Amino acid sequence: MSITQGRWTAKTPFPDLQLFLGADEFRDLAAHATLPSTVATPGLLFATVPNGAASIFVKTISEAMLRSGVYATPQYDQEQYGTAASVPGPTSVANTNGPDGEGVSGASYYQGFPPLAAAAMATLGNVARGPQPKGIQIDSIDVIYQVLADATAVAATMGLTKTVFSNLAAPVVTNLIALAANGLPVIIGAQPQVTNVPVPTPGMIIAADTQLLLNINLTGGTAGTIKFYGAVIKAHYNLS
């Protein structure tokens, strides 16, 4: 259709979102790493961690478009079937969803596609309740850096947190990736290395007032520096 006064809503997210976060978007809280005054090699921008220095790179992932999910309303969603609330679902009435309620929220995105386990069938009560999770689900992060000179990096760690703020309450912090080595190598390389770090339990990020904070720590060796190029967020997304 070319125009509609209703809402067009998708259920299954796309799995191929990539967000490149460059070195210029990170802040080194330790104030050791520096960006070059010029781009010596076209297309290559990196921050240099000095030898013996411990840089703490942080970046709020403001590029992520988060959604909380919306309830159906008669004026926008009348093309759907009615639910137990006598209006199109989902609504604030408990246990209401859209006409295709297959799949519990947070379960596989491909419920309903054969082969399908009996326990996952909507006819047996495994139905989605409430709004369909929307927005972004971070699946993994590629960390891009290069260890130089004649010494390995002393350490390389990274972590990803989700912080939910609410009025006059303590922020609730959840580790999406706990701060640790997470398989990041510290070997010398003639070229940048790209290491993928998966999120152990990925899921749509739907809470209101949520901050996503990426923390990458790189420590140069006694005689070795590190070039930090940035990171790539890889995610599912469902914005419609």
Residue pairs with C-beta under 8 A, 6 or more apart in sequence:
5 75
5 76
6 76
6 77
6 78
6 79
7 76
7 77
8 240
9 77
9 98
9 132
9 240
10 238
10 240
11 98
11 100
11 132
11 238
12 109
12 110
12 238
13 109
13 137
13 204
13 236
13 237
13 238
14 236
14 237
14 238
15 139
15 236
17 136
17 233
17 234
17 235
17 236
17 237
18 232
18 233
18 234
18 235
19 61
19 63
19 64
19 232
19 233
19 235
20 230
20 231
20 232
21 59
21 61
21 63
21 214
21 230
21 231
21 232
21 233
22 45
22 229
22 230
23 35
23 45
23 46
23 47
23 228
23 229
23 230
24 35
24 45
24 47
25 59
25 230
26 47
26 57
26 58
26 59
26 216
26 228
26 230
27 57
27 58
27 59
28 47
28 55
28 56
28 57
29 56
29 57
29 58
30 53
30 54
30 55
30 56
32 49
32 50
32 53
32 54
32 55
33 47
33 48
33 49
33 50
33 53
33 55
33 57
33 218
33 228
34 47
34 48
35 45
35 46
35 47
36 45
36 46
36 48
39 45
44 229
45 229
46 146
46 227
46 228
46 229
47 55
47 57
47 227
47 228
48 225
48 226
48 227
48 228
49 55
49 218
49 219
49 220
49 225
49 226
49 227
49 228
50 220
50 225
51 149
51 151
51 220
51 221
51 222
51 223
51 224
51 225
52 220
52 221
52 222
53 219
53 220
54 154
54 155
54 217
54 218
54 219
54 220
55 217
55 218
55 219
55 220
55 226
55 228
56 215
56 217
57 215
57 216
57 217
57 218
57 228
58 213
58 214
58 215
58 216
59 213
59 214
59 231
60 211
60 212
60 213
60 214
61 212
61 213
61 214
61 233
63 233
64 135
64 136
64 138
64 205
64 212
64 233
64 235
65 135
65 136
65 237
65 239
66 135
66 136
66 205
66 206
66 210
67 134
67 135
67 206
67 239
68 131
68 134
68 135
68 206
68 207
68 208
69 90
69 130
69 131
69 132
69 133
69 134
69 206
70 131
70 134
71 90
71 91
71 92
71 131
72 80
72 87
72 88
72 89
72 90
72 91
72 98
73 87
73 88
74 87
74 88
77 88
78 88
79 88
80 88
80 89
80 98
80 99
81 88
81 89
81 98
81 99
82 88
82 89
83 89
83 90
83 91
83 93
83 96
83 97
84 93
84 95
84 96
85 91
85 93
85 96
88 98
89 96
89 97
89 98
89 99
89 101
90 96
90 97
90 98
90 129
90 130
90 131
90 132
94 129
95 129
96 129
96 130
97 127
97 128
97 129
97 130
97 132
98 128
98 132
100 112
101 122
101 127
101 128
101 129
102 111
102 112
102 120
102 121
102 122
102 126
102 127
102 128
103 109
103 111
103 112
103 120
103 122
103 126
103 127
103 128
104 126
104 127
104 128
104 129
105 128
105 129
105 130
105 132
105 133
106 133
106 203
106 204
107 120
107 126
108 120
109 236
111 120
111 122
111 126
112 122
118 124
119 126
120 126
132 238
133 203
133 204
133 206
133 238
134 204
134 206
134 238
134 239
135 204
135 205
135 206
135 237
135 238
135 239
136 204
136 205
136 235
136 236
136 237
137 202
137 203
137 204
137 205
137 235
137 236
137 237
138 160
138 176
138 199
138 202
138 205
138 212
138 233
138 234
138 235
139 198
139 199
139 202
139 234
139 235
139 236
140 196
140 197
140 198
140 199
140 234
141 158
141 160
141 177
141 196
141 197
141 199
141 214
141 231
141 232
141 233
141 234
142 194
142 195
142 196
142 197
142 231
142 232
142 234
143 156
143 158
143 184
143 194
143 195
143 197
143 216
143 231
144 192
144 193
144 194
144 228
144 229
144 230
144 231
144 232
145 156
145 192
145 193
145 218
145 226
145 227
145 228
145 229
146 189
146 191
146 192
146 193
146 226
146 227
146 229
147 153
147 186
147 187
147 188
147 189
147 193
147 221
147 224
147 226
148 188
148 224
148 225
148 226
148 227
149 188
149 221
149 223
149 224
149 225
150 188
150 223
150 224
151 188
151 220
151 221
151 222
151 223
151 224
152 186
152 187
152 188
152 221
152 224
153 186
153 218
153 219
153 220
153 221
153 224
153 226
154 186
154 219
154 220
154 221
155 181
155 186
155 217
155 218
155 219
156 181
156 184
156 185
156 186
156 217
156 218
156 219
157 179
157 180
157 181
157 182
157 184
157 216
157 217
158 177
158 179
158 180
158 182
158 184
158 197
158 214
158 215
158 216
158 217
159 175
159 177
159 178
159 179
159 180
159 182
159 214
159 215
160 175
160 176
160 177
160 199
160 212
160 213
160 214
160 215
161 173
161 174
161 175
161 176
161 212
161 213
161 215
162 173
162 174
162 176
162 205
162 207
162 210
162 211
162 212
163 171
163 172
163 173
163 174
163 210
163 211
163 213
164 171
164 172
164 174
164 207
164 208
164 209
164 210
164 211
165 171
165 209
165 210
165 211
166 172
166 209
176 199
176 202
176 212
177 197
177 199
177 200
179 215
179 217
182 197
183 195
183 197
184 195
184 197
185 193
185 195
187 193
188 224
192 227
192 229
194 232
196 234
202 236
204 236
204 238
205 212
214 231
216 228
216 231
218 226
218 228
220 226
